[in-house]
C-alpha cells in the first residue's frame, strides 16, 4: 500500500485541494510540509498527537516536516474553534514554550541533518511594517470572504477583535514565507483551520503566479483530537512532570470502546492488518486492544521502559500484582489531626482533586475508592496506622495514588 493510500485508510484525510498532486508528492517523498503549533503552554498534550504522528509517518516516507511554532501569531491569538479571545503571552513565555516543544517533538521527528525544521513565525511577523502588510498582503484578501469563514462566524455574536481578525492574514503569510524560504509546498491542519489554510494557498498563487504549486490538506477528526487532551482535571500532557507515564497509560487504557480502533489507526504505527484483526474483538476482548493502544502510545512518548512500568503497575492494580510504579502521594505529620486524616483532605493532599468541594462531590457521586472499595461517606477518616500497609486511593476510572507516610 502506498503511503497516501495508507493515510486515507487510517482515516487521516478529510479535505484536500488536489488529491492527485498531493498523493504523488507524498508517495514519492517530495513533500515539504508544515503543521503549525501555538505555544500557549510549556508542554504539548495528547490533542497534538495526531499531528505529531502524521509528521513522523510522512518523514518515514522520505518527506520533510516543518514544525511551525506560532511565536508571532501567539502574540495576537487565534479565534479558530474558540468562543473567547485567547490570552496574549509575553515574548519570554513564548520562547520558553517553544524550547519545550522542540524537546518533546524530537521524540517523534528527526531534526538531524536538515531532515526536519522547526521554524518560528516570529522571525518574519514581528518585523513587518504595518503599511507593508496592508499593501503587500491585505490587498489580496476580501473582507466579505473572510467574514464568511466559519472560524469568524462563531465569534461574531460575542465580538471579534480587530486583532483576531488579522489571524487569517498572518497564517496565510506564514505559508507564503515558508514556500519562499524553504520550498514548503504543502500545509496540513485541522478542520477548524480550513479557511485559513485556503487563504495561504491563494496568497501564494496571487503573489507568485498561477503556476505556484502550494496545496492544503486537512486532518480528519482533528477537533476530536483536541478533545482527546481534555479530562476532568484538564489536559493530558506529554511532559512526564505534568502527566506521569502511568497516568498517560491509564488515559489511553480507558478510552471508550467505540474509539479504541479509531485511535489505533490514527495514532499508532501498528500494521493495518494487525489492527483489522482487533476490529473483530467484542466485549471484554476490547480491553486487550486498549492495552495495546496504551502501551504503544506510552512507548512513543515516554520510551519502552516507562511503558513497561506503566503496564506492570496497571496489572498490579487490577490483578493483585506489583504496584511499585503507581504514582505516589506522601503525607507527613502535618496532614493528620489527632492521628487521623479525613477522606476529603486525603483527596486534596494526593492531588486527585483541587479543592474540598470537588472532593466532597466526588465522594457523594460514588467516584472514590480506597483499596478497591467504594467510599460514599464524606465523613470517612483514616488513622495514621492505616497507611502502614498498601493504601491505594482512586478517583474515577483512571486516577490513582498510592498513599505513603513519610
N, C-alpha and C positions, 0 to 999 in steps of 0.2 A: 504494500500500500504506500502510495506517495505521501509526502508529509502534509500537503494541503488537504488531501482526502482524509488523512487521519484527524486533522483539526476539525473537519466537518463531522466526522464520525463520532468524535468525542463530545460534540455539542458546543464547540468554542466559537463558531462563526454565526453571527446574526445578520449583519448587513455589510454590504461591500460595494464599492463603486465600480469595479471592473474585475469580475472574478477570473476571467481568462488570463489577464495580465498578472494579477496578483498571484494566482496559483503557479504560474510559470516562474515568477521571481522567487517564490518561496521554495518550490521544488528544486530549482537549480542553485539554491543557496546564494542568490544575488540580491536579496532584500537587505537594505539598511533601514531599519525600522526604529521608531521611537514610541515609548509609552511614558506619559507624564505622571509624576508623583508630587503631591503637595506636601511640603514639610511642616505639617501642622502639629506634629508630635515628635518626640525623640525616639520613636520606635515604629516600625511597620507593624501592621496587625493582619489577622487572617483575611480581612477583606481585600488585602493586596495580593493574596495567594495566587489567584487566577492569573493575574498579570505576570507575576514572577515566574510561575511555572510555564507560562506561554513563552516568555523570553528565553528561558532555559531550553525549552523544546525547540524553538526556532534556531537558537545558537548551535545546538547539537546537529542541526541540519545544514550548518555552514553559513547561516545568515548572521548579520551583525546587529546586535541590540544597542540602542542608545537609551539610557535611563535619564530622562529629563527631569531634573529637580526644579520645582517651581519657586525658586528663591525670589524671583521678580514678581510673578503673579501672586505669590504668597503675601506680598505687601498690599494687595488690594482686595483679595478674597474672590471666591467663585460662587455664583448663585446656582450652579447646576445641581439639581436634586435637593435643594435646600429651601426652607421657608423663612430663614432669617439670615442676617448678614454675618459672615464669618469674622471672628475677631482677628484684627491685624496683629502681626507679630513683629518684634524688633529684629533688625538685621543680625544681631548677635545670636538670638534664639534660632533664627532660621539657619544660620551657618552651623550651629551645634547639631540641629536636627539633620541637616544634610550629611554631616560627618557620620552620624549614627546610621543613617540609611545605607551609606556605601558599605559599611562594615557588614550589615545584615544581608545586603544584596549579594555580596561576594560569596555567600553560601550557595547561591543559585546561579550566578553569572560569572563567567571567567573574564576578568578585566585585563588580563595579561596580554602583552604584545599586540595591543590595539584590537583585540578580538571583540571588545565591547567598550563603550564610552559612558562615562557619567558626566553630564553637562548641566550647568546651572543657568537658567534663562535670565538670572540677574546680570550675567555678563553682557547682555545686549539691551535688556529692557531698562535698566536703571540709568543708562547713559543717553537714552533717547531724548531728543528735544521735542517738546510738545507740539510745536508748529510743524516739525518734520513728520511727526506721527499723523497729524491732520492731513498734510499734503500727500505724503507718500503711501500711507496705509488707509487712513479713514476715507479717502476719496473712493475707495473700491468697495465700500460697504453701503448697503441700502438699509436705512433705519426701519423701513416697513418690514423688510425680510427679517431683520434682527428681532423685532418685536413679535414676529410670528413664531419664533423658536420656542419650543416647549419649556426650555430652562428659564426663559424670561417670563413666559405666561404664568408660571407657578408663583412668581414673585410680584406680579403687577398689583394684586389686590392689597398686599401688605406693604408694598412700597419697595421700589427698586432704586438703589442709589446710582448716581451717575458714575461713581467709582466702579461698581459692579457691572454696569452696562458696558464698560470697556473691556470686560474679560474676553469676550469672543474675539475682539480685535487683537488682543495680546496673544491669545492662543494661536490664532491664525498666523501672526507674525513669528511665533516660535517655529512653526513648520517651515515657513519661508526661510528663516535663518538657518535651520538645520539642513534644509535642502541645499542652500548656498554654501555653507561652511563644511558640511560633512557628507554631502551626496545622499542625504536621507530621502528615500523615495516612498516610504510607507509609514502611516501613522495608525497605531492601534489605540482603541479607547473603549470606554463603556457606553452603554446605550443612552445614558443621560448626557453624553458628550457629542452626540452625532452632529448636531447643528454647528458646534464649534469646529469640529473636525472638517466638515464640508467647507467651512469658511476658509480653512487653511489651504486646502486643495485649490479652491477657487482663486485665492490671492496669488498663489504661485503661478497659476496659468495667466492671470491678468497682468502680473508684473513681468513674467518671463516669456510669455507667449503660449499659444495653444499646444505646442509640441513638448512642453514641460510635463513629464510623466510623474506626478505625485498622486498617490492614491490613499484612500482611507478605508478602514475596516472596523467594525465594532465586535466586541466580545459578547457572546450570548450570556445572559444571566449575570452581567456584571453588577447590576443593582442588588441581585441576590447575594453576590459575592461580598458586597459591602455589608449586607445584613449578617453574613456569617460571622463577622467580627464582633457582634454585639451579644452580651449575656446580661444577666441580672445586675452584674457589678460593672458593666462597661465592656471595653474592648478586650479581646483575647490577643495579646501582644506576642510578637516574635522574640522580644527581649526576655531572656530567662529570668531576669531580675523583676520583671513586671508580671509575667505569667510563667510559672515553673514548668519544666518539661512534663511533669506528671499532670498538672492541670491542663496543659496543652493536649496531652494524650487523651485525657478524660473528656475534653471538649469534643474531639472527633469520635471517641468511642460512644458518645451519647447522641450522635446526630439522629434525626428522625429516620425511621425505616424507609420512608419514601425518598430520602435524599442520599442514602449511602452509595448506591450505584452511580448516581449522577456525580457525586464528589470523587469517586474512584476514577471516573472517566476524565473529569475536568482537571483534577489536581495531582494525580499520581502518574508515575511513568511505567506502571504495570502494562503488559501487553493487553490489547483489547480482547484477545481470545480468552485470557485468564479472567478478565472482568466479566465477559459474557457468560462464563461458567457460573460466576457468583450471582448473575441475574436470575438463575434458577432457584436460588435459596429462598426459603419461605420460613415464616415464624421465627423460632429461636435460632435457626441456621443463620439468619441475617446478622446475629452477633459476631459470627466468625468474620463476615465481611467488614463489619465495623472495626473489629480488632486489627484487621489487615490495614484498613484505611488509617487508623490512628498510628499504627506502627510505622507505616510508610511516610506519613507526613511529619511525624516527630523525628524520624531519621533525617529527613530532608532539612529540617530547620535546626535541630539540636545535635545531630550525629547519632550513629548507631548505638554507641554506649549508653547515652541518655535514653534512647528509645527502649533498649532492653531493660534498663532500670525501671522505667515507667510501666512497661508491660509486666514485669515481676511484681511491682507494687500493686497494680490493678488486680492481678491474680491473687495476691496476698489478701487484699481486701475482701474479695468475693469468694475466694477458695480456701481461706484459712491458712495461707502460706506466709511468705516473708513480707513484712510491711515496712522494712527499713527505709524505703525510698519515697514514702508518703511525705508530703510537706508537713513540717513540724512547727508548732507554736509553743513557745516557752512561757511558763508562769514563774513568778517569784513571790516572796512573802507579801509584797505589797498588794498582790491580787486577791489575797484572802482576808476575810473579815471573820474573826472568831473561828479561824480554822476552816472556813467554808468559802466557796465561790458560787454564786447563783448562775444558772444556765445562761441568762441574758448577758451577764458580764463576761462569761466564758466565750460566748459567740463574738462579742466585741473584741476581746483580748486576742482571739485567734485570727481576727481579720476576716471572718466569714460574713460579718455584717459591719456596716459603718456607723450604726447608731443603735441605741437601746430600743427605740421604737421599731426599727427594722427587725431587730432580734425578736421582739415580742410578737410581731406579725408572723414571722417565720415559724415560731413555735405554735401559735394559735392555728395556723393553716396546715399544721402537720408536716412541715418540711424539715424538721430537725430530728436527728437520731444520735444516740450515744451507743457505741458498740453494737450497731445494727438494730437497736431497739428504739422505736419512735417515742419521742417525749413530747407531750402536749401540755404539760403543767408549767405555766410561766413562772411558778414559784420554786421549781426544782432547783436544788443546790447540791454541791458535792464537797465532801471533806477532802482535805489535802491527801489523806491516805488513799483516796480513790485513784490517784494518779501514779501510785507505786507500780501498778500493773498497766498493761497497754490500754490506752484510753483513746478511742477514735471518735471524733466529733464530725458529723456530716450535716451539711445544709443543702437541700435539694438533691438532685440526682448525681451531681458530679463534683461537688466541692467538699473536700475532706481536709481534716487536720488531725495529726497525731499530737496529743497534748502531753507535754512533759513539764516537770517542775525542776527548776534549777537548784 
